[in-house]
């Protein structure tokens, strides 16, 4: 058995480049539209957070708050999993944002 024949590539071999599913790529316009929607959604949630944060921070520091911006309602809980469950029960499948009740509202380490 000649090992050199096994390891040689054919002369017409072309390595595949790019994404695995190029047909699923989205356009730059679609990316920009989605980013704009996400930014608007965050801003709407942030307004509600800024309104309720001063009164909640004294008794519920570092609790989780899940905000649904269309209704302006929110749920809070010290446990992230339970906060998610409460939000799912109260808001269903609507989009919502989770934050921490602290000075800046972030949920992790920076």
C-alpha positions as CSV (number, residue, x, y, z in Angstrom):
1,X,0.0,0.0,0.0
2,X,1.5,3.3,-1.1
3,X,0.8,5.9,1.7
4,X,1.6,8.8,-0.5
5,X,-1.5,8.3,-2.6
6,X,-3.7,8.3,0.4
7,X,-2.5,11.6,1.8
8,X,-2.4,13.5,-1.5
9,X,-5.3,15.8,-2.3
10,X,-6.9,15.9,-5.7
11,X,-5.8,18.9,-7.8
12,X,-9.4,20.2,-8.0
13,X,-9.9,20.4,-4.2
14,X,-11.2,23.7,-3.0
15,X,-11.3,24.3,0.7
16,X,-14.7,25.7,1.9
17,X,-14.6,29.1,3.3
18,X,-17.1,31.3,5.1
19,X,-20.1,30.4,7.2
20,X,-21.6,27.0,7.6
21,X,-25.0,28.2,6.4
22,X,-24.4,31.2,4.1
23,X,-28.1,31.3,3.1
24,X,-29.0,32.2,6.7
25,X,-26.9,35.4,6.8
26,X,-28.9,38.5,7.4
27,X,-28.3,41.8,5.6
28,X,-26.6,44.8,7.1
29,X,-29.9,46.7,7.0
30,X,-31.6,43.9,8.9
31,X,-28.8,43.9,11.5
32,X,-29.2,47.7,11.9
33,X,-33.0,47.4,12.2
34,X,-32.7,44.7,14.9
35,X,-30.0,46.8,16.8
36,X,-32.3,49.8,16.7
37,X,-35.3,47.8,18.0
38,X,-33.1,46.4,20.8
39,X,-31.9,49.8,21.7
40,X,-35.4,51.2,21.8
41,X,-36.6,48.3,23.9
42,X,-33.7,48.8,26.4
43,X,-34.4,52.5,26.7
44,X,-38.1,51.9,27.4
45,X,-37.1,49.4,30.2
46,X,-34.5,51.7,31.5
47,X,-37.0,54.5,32.0
48,X,-39.2,52.2,34.2
49,X,-36.1,51.0,36.1
50,X,-35.0,54.6,36.8
51,X,-38.5,55.4,38.1
52,X,-38.8,52.5,40.6
53,X,-35.1,51.9,41.5
54,X,-34.9,54.7,44.2
55,X,-37.8,53.3,46.2
56,X,-36.8,49.6,45.8
57,X,-33.1,49.9,46.4
58,X,-33.4,50.4,50.2
59,X,-35.3,47.2,51.0
60,X,-34.4,45.0,47.9
61,X,-30.8,45.8,47.2
62,X,-29.3,43.3,44.6
63,X,-32.6,41.6,43.9
64,X,-33.6,40.8,40.4
65,X,-36.2,42.9,38.6
66,X,-37.9,41.8,35.4
67,X,-39.5,44.6,33.4
68,X,-42.2,44.4,30.7
69,X,-42.1,47.8,29.1
70,X,-45.4,47.8,27.2
71,X,-47.5,47.6,30.4
72,X,-44.8,49.2,32.7
73,X,-45.2,46.2,35.1
74,X,-42.4,44.4,36.8
75,X,-41.7,41.5,39.2
76,X,-38.9,41.3,41.7
77,X,-37.3,38.4,43.6
78,X,-33.9,37.8,45.3
79,X,-33.5,34.6,43.3
80,X,-32.9,34.9,39.5
81,X,-34.7,31.6,38.6
82,X,-37.8,32.5,40.6
83,X,-37.8,36.0,39.1
84,X,-37.8,34.4,35.7
85,X,-40.7,32.1,36.6
86,X,-42.8,34.9,38.1
87,X,-42.2,36.9,34.9
88,X,-43.2,34.0,32.7
89,X,-46.4,33.5,34.7
90,X,-47.3,37.2,34.7
91,X,-46.2,38.3,31.2
92,X,-46.3,35.1,29.2
93,X,-44.1,35.2,26.1
94,X,-43.8,39.0,25.8
95,X,-40.3,40.5,25.6
96,X,-38.9,41.6,29.0
97,X,-35.6,42.7,30.5
98,X,-33.9,41.5,33.6
99,X,-31.8,43.8,35.7
100,X,-30.5,44.0,39.2
101,X,-31.8,46.5,41.7
102,X,-28.5,48.3,42.4
103,X,-26.9,51.6,41.5
104,X,-26.4,50.8,37.8
105,X,-28.8,47.8,37.2
106,X,-26.3,45.3,35.8
107,X,-26.7,41.6,36.5
108,X,-23.1,40.5,36.3
109,X,-19.5,41.4,36.7
110,X,-17.9,43.9,34.5
